[in-house]
Amino acid sequence: MSDSSSRRAFLKNGTVGTFAALSAGTPAAAALSKEQPDAPSDQPSQKQADQHEVQDEYDGFSRYRPSRGHDPDSDYYIGKRVPGFRNPADGPAPFIANDLDKLPWKMKNGAKEFHLVCEPVAREFLPGHWMNVYGFNGSMPGPTIEVTQGDRIRIIVHNKLPEETSVHWHGFEMPVQYDGADTMTQNPIKPGKTFKYEFDVHEEGTFFYHSHVAMQEAFGMVGWFIVHPQKVWDPPVDRDFGVIFQNFRIDPMQTVANSWSMDWNWHTINGRSGPYTTPLVCKHGERVRVRLLDFSPVQHHPIHMHGHTFWITGHEGARIPKSAWIPRNTELVGVAQAADFEFIANNPGDWMFHCHMVHHMMNHMVQHVGPRMREDAKVDHYLTSLDTRPRVKMHKDPKFEIPGYPQKMQGMAMTKPMMKELWSRREVKGMRANAMMSMAGLMTSVRVLPDDLYQRVMESEEKVPKGSIFKEIVKRFGTIEDYEPAPPDAMQNMLNDD
Ligand SMILES: [Cu+2]
């Protein structure tokens, strides 16, 4: 057990001892709670590391139960400056963008050197349903570039697309020749060619990269570019998640986005549609950051989180001074904007985290056609045979053969293999048996789990029955007498047998 986790166990168990004065409400606690966040702001020293102690409660706000605190002007109102368990001396919490890789680098001639490959990509939006999009290094969105403030970086961009491109480093203040805005700042990178971008990163925050060709943006060409600050942001978080929200127009019978469209029917979070989106799993009491980027072609997303109130602590430009942080439960994130949500996970359960636009909470919502899936048609076939597009087989189920919306729309064609794949993921273990029915499009969930349940879900290999984790949370934190488990076979009438 590490020092920090033993301190944590110590504090959670409420053992009386050296730290008894930290109990909320004592004069010492009040003094500490004022002093701690204002600790000297250089690199964390050993002294600071030793000082990183956390409390269960701050000015009436508890990290373990729903609460707001006593005074809206308090630093700790709705958990505003309540620190996570992580010791800032250990550096920033690892950045996690589920379902996306990180782009490796090597130190060369004084710079972190990355190789970024622009290419057509097949992406599995839902189990078994692959869409043909554009991306980077085999992924859409592309792999995450992660650096530290002050780094010099070199990115060699390889163009393996069948057309010209350029890559823009969104938000960075660098020498203009590397801005990637063809043809204003560079010649386009021709197919098969490379281009070198190199600059010093003096900023810190939530950035991203993307093709600077508009139609390629609508094909999905984006990726995270996270810059960790040299000094860990205060207060420290335990989790640092990233989710990229995108819209695509992919007509029935097609697998290729219509990048000219002004309407959108497929929606992805990190390249997957609900319920294939991966839940953000954290432990009860932790401080959590979710960085959210809207890289949809034209539509904005009001992002709502259930069961918690979060603070907006940063935007795509920079970290926001604490005096300007805003508490919300719904934040509107516009196209090409990013927002950093931070909250204390003080309310255990499986909580929806989603765009609140009705049409963004569905998959393949297409007027007069209904929710039809299709088999693969490769992007190269598509582009070379526009007049004779490959036929795509439709599902045989009669309820999907009748045009008409919404009366004939009887749910998504969810096959048994799809359901099996959805439930094979560790992150959904123990959710209610019908949880997958409630998530589509731009929807995912934040799971707040007590330590032992977190261990069962995320770290153990034991079989966890559907609904068992949720029921246990109701038992501990709710009213079990009022709780009805989901009927185990409710998904059956949604299933399409082919
Ligand atoms: Cu939306």
Boltz pocket constraint, residues with backbone or C-beta under 6 A from the ligand:
constraints:
  - pocket:
      binder: B
      contacts: [[A, 299], [A, 300], [A, 301], [A, 302], [A, 355], [A, 356], [A, 357], [A, 360], [A, 442]]
      max_distance: 6.0
